[in-house]
Amino acid sequence: MTDTSTRPNATVFVGGLDTKFVTAATLSEAFVPFGEIVDISLPKPEAPSSTDLHRGFGYVEYEDAIDAKEAIDNMDQSELFGRVIKVAMAKPDRKDTGGPSVASTTAVWEQEGYLAQYGEQERMAEQVPDAKPEDPMQMLEDLDVAGPKPK
């Protein structure tokens, strides 16, 4: 799936795939009855020592959004290579929407705009004059003995 997809509602997420047997070709064979497929993406495992073909999920991009809806209606909770698969509308990439990435490599306080948004609160808290906290023992000065006051 390309990052510059012009079909935001025509891409479906396919999860629960068998990592040893499902390939782009088998995914294409399973999903082509619902419409013309533009692209199929199976993200590779992050570990270089992995023997898996992909990470267990993929994306199928159709020419039309109606085809994607049809694929979801017919393939969600179906079985592929002995495993029940989850098929749903793909969510837009967070890089494209401008939202923070879940797997961001930058600390939240180092992200642009964080200090502008939350730094003002910290500055206002620092400007509060140092008021002495009330002494919790002050109310106890009138007590001579423990227990209720005698009448």
N, C-alpha and C positions, 0 to 999 in steps of 0.2 A: 504494500500500500504506500503510495507516495504521499509525502507531507503536504504537497500542494494539490490535494484532491479537489476537483471542482464538483464533486458529488457527495456532499456531506451526509445526506440521508440515504445514500445508496450503498453504504458499506456496513456489512454485518460482522459481528464478533462471533467466532466459533471457539468454544472452550471445551475442555475435557477430552482433547484428542489424544490418541495413543501416540507416544513419542517415538516408537520404533517402526510402526507400519504406515502411518498416515503421511503422505507426501502432498505436494502441491497438485500433482496429477490426480491423486485419489480424491482430494478435496474438490477439484474441478469437476470430476465425474459425478460426485454426489450433489453438487450445487448447480450444475449447468441446466438441469430441467426447468429451473425457475426463471431463467433469463440469460442474456448475454453477459458474461463475466469479463470485466475490464482488467482486473488485477487480483492476484492472490498473494498474501504475505504470511509467512510462517517465521516468526522471530526465532533466531538461533539462540541456543543456550549461552549464558555468559561465561561459564567455566570452559576453558579451552580443552580440558581433559574429558569433557562429557561425550558420551557415545550417542546421545539422543540427537535425532534429526532436527528437533525444534523444542520449544518450551511448553508444549501441550496446548497451545491455542494459536489461532490465526485470524486473518481478516480476509473476507471475500468482498470485492468491490464490483457492483453491478453497474450496467449502463443506466438503468432507471431505478428510481426509488421504489416504484411499485413492485419490481422484481425482488428487491431486497425484503420488502414486507412479506411477499409471498414465500420467500425462502425461510423467513423467521416463523411464519405460521405453520409451515409444513415440516421443518427440520428440528425445531426446538424440542428437546427431550426425546429425540429419536436415537437410534443406536447406530454407531459406526465403528467397525472393527471390535465389536464386543463391549463398547463403552458408550454410556449415555452422554450425549453432547448437549451443550447449552448454546443456543443460537439467539443472539439479541442484536439490537441496533448498536453499532459501535459508537462510543463516545468520542467527541473531538479531542484531538491531541492538546494537552495543556499548553504546549509551546505556541500553538496557533491561537488559543483563546486568551493568552496573556496571564493565565493563572499560575500559581506556584506549582512546580513539579513535585510529585510525591517523592521521587528519587533525586532530589536536588543535591548537588555537591557543595552548595553554598549555605552557610549557616543563616538562619532566618534574620538575625540582627545585621548581617552583612549585605542583605538584599537591598536593592535600591528602593527607596520609599519607606522602609521600615522605620528609620529614625525620624523621618518627617511625620509619620503617623503616630508613633508611640513615644518619641523623644519628648514631645511637648508635655505629655503627662508627667514624665520624670522631672522635667524642669519646674513644673508647677509644684510638684511635691517638695522639691528642694527649696522653694521660695517661702514655704510655710514657716513662720517664725517658730523658734524652739520654745515651746510652752512646756513648763514643768508638768510632768504628769502628777495627778493627785496622789497624795500619800494614802495608801490603803489603811494605814494604821491610825489615821486622823480620826476616824469615827469611833475608835475604840478607847479614846482618852477618858470618856465619861464612865466607862465600866470599871467598877471596883471588884466585883465578883463575877464568877461565871454564872450563867443562868438568867432567868427573867428578873426584872427589877422588882424589888419588894414594894408593896403598896402601903 
